[in-house]
Amino acid sequence: MNTWFVAITGASGSVYGLRLVEQLLSAGMGVTLVVTKAGREVMAFETPLALPDAPAAAAASVLRFLELSAHLPLKVVAQDDLFDAAASGSARTEGMIVCPASMGFCGSVAAGLASDLPERAADVMLKERRPLVLVPRETPFSLIHLRNLTMLAEAGAVIVPASPAFYHKPQSIDDLVDFVVGKVLDQIGIEHHLFRRWDE
Ligand SMILES: Cc1cc2nc3c(=O)[nH]c(=O)nc-3n(C[C@H](O)[C@H](O)[C@H](O)COP(=O)(O)O)c2cc1C
């Protein structure tokens, strides 16, 4: 089974990451999920989901929140678990999506810090030339943010900003979220029906 590594960091918009996890699992993919400490805090602030610390309980909570079967292949890993497969280039992770990606996270990866599991996993994706999709959320961008994002794009990451469009006539917040998540799925070649395409 294809397994994607998803990181939800402490930028605003945890709802994007949760919808992405739901779509990947529904598409028959395996998902390994890490939610950073700040990501958990923002998630608890912005959504009704307060993640328990224990990985198995966190996975069960996410599946319950997404109204998905408890048997789907979702594994939640701790931010400091450098023994997880995603920390090694020899593991068969398909790729990684950071959704949403904080500016702090982007800066750390651009600087090559690899100081915890999500940073190390992103570092691995770049060195192994595997897909790394970053969904930054900040406005306005400082020069430092722009330079870090440029460096990441030069190193092979795809930058998909959390900037929904309006040409598909969104009627709800869900429509706006789905546009961004659909653009992420387009990048990793996963079929979806999250928005109506221009040629449909
Ligand atoms: C409610 C809230 C919203 C935030 N929104 C953003 C944001 O949109 N973009 C961003 O880069 N940081 C945002 N932050 C700050 C990050 O959470 C902070 O920089 C954190 O250290 C990021 O850590 P992480 O990358 O390990 O998750 C927000 C913080 C809070 C509490």
The ligand as an SDF file (V2000), in Angstrom:
LIG
                    3D

 31 33  0  0  0  0  0  0  0  0999 V2000
   -3.7940   30.5730   16.6430 C   0  0  0  0  0  0  0  0  0  0  0  0
   -2.4340   30.5820   15.9810 C   0  0  0  0  0  0  0  0  0  0  0  0
   -2.3570   30.7710   14.6330 C   0  0  0  0  0  0  0  0  0  0  0  0
   -1.1140   30.7700   13.9810 C   0  0  0  0  0  0  0  0  0  0  0  0
   -1.0880   30.9490   12.6260 N   0  0  0  0  0  0  0  0  0  0  0  0
    0.1050   30.9020   11.9900 C   0  0  0  0  0  0  0  0  0  0  0  0
    0.1290   30.9820   10.5680 C   0  0  0  0  0  0  0  0  0  0  0  0
   -0.8870   31.0980    9.8950 O   0  0  0  0  0  0  0  0  0  0  0  0
    1.3380   30.8690    9.9550 N   0  0  0  0  0  0  0  0  0  0  0  0
    2.5010   30.6770   10.6670 C   0  0  0  0  0  0  0  0  0  0  0  0
    3.5480   30.5470   10.0420 O   0  0  0  0  0  0  0  0  0  0  0  0
    2.4890   30.6080   12.0120 N   0  0  0  0  0  0  0  0  0  0  0  0
    1.3310   30.7030   12.7000 C   0  0  0  0  0  0  0  0  0  0  0  0
    1.2940   30.5990   14.0730 N   0  0  0  0  0  0  0  0  0  0  0  0
    2.5670   30.5010   14.7990 C   0  0  0  0  0  0  0  0  0  0  0  0
    3.1260   29.0770   14.8400 C   0  0  0  0  0  0  0  0  0  0  0  0
    2.2200   28.2230   15.5100 O   0  0  0  0  0  0  0  0  0  0  0  0
    4.4940   29.0940   15.5710 C   0  0  0  0  0  0  0  0  0  0  0  0
    5.4520   29.7810   14.7940 O   0  0  0  0  0  0  0  0  0  0  0  0
    4.9910   27.7060   15.9290 C   0  0  0  0  0  0  0  0  0  0  0  0
    6.2470   27.8380   16.5780 O   0  0  0  0  0  0  0  0  0  0  0  0
    5.1540   26.8140   14.7200 C   0  0  0  0  0  0  0  0  0  0  0  0
    5.6830   25.6000   15.1680 O   0  0  0  0  0  0  0  0  0  0  0  0
    5.6540   24.2800   14.2730 P   0  0  0  0  0  0  0  0  0  0  0  0
    6.2010   24.6440   12.9430 O   0  0  0  0  0  0  0  0  0  0  0  0
    6.5520   23.3310   15.0320 O   0  0  0  0  0  0  0  0  0  0  0  0
    4.2690   23.7770   14.2460 O   0  0  0  0  0  0  0  0  0  0  0  0
    0.0730   30.6000   14.7380 C   0  0  0  0  0  0  0  0  0  0  0  0
   -0.0240   30.4080   16.1140 C   0  0  0  0  0  0  0  0  0  0  0  0
   -1.2630   30.4020   16.7220 C   0  0  0  0  0  0  0  0  0  0  0  0
   -1.3390   30.1990   18.2170 C   0  0  0  0  0  0  0  0  0  0  0  0
  1  2  1  0
  2  3  1  0
  2 30  2  0
  3  4  2  0
  4  5  1  0
  4 28  1  0
  5  6  2  0
  6  7  1  0
  6 13  1  0
  7  8  2  0
  7  9  1  0
  9 10  1  0
 10 11  2  0
 10 12  1  0
 12 13  2  0
 13 14  1  0
 14 15  1  0
 14 28  1  0
 15 16  1  0
 16 17  1  0
 16 18  1  0
 18 19  1  0
 18 20  1  0
 20 21  1  0
 20 22  1  0
 22 23  1  0
 23 24  1  0
 24 25  2  0
 24 26  1  0
 24 27  1  0
 28 29  2  0
 29 30  1  0
 30 31  1  0
M  END
$$$$
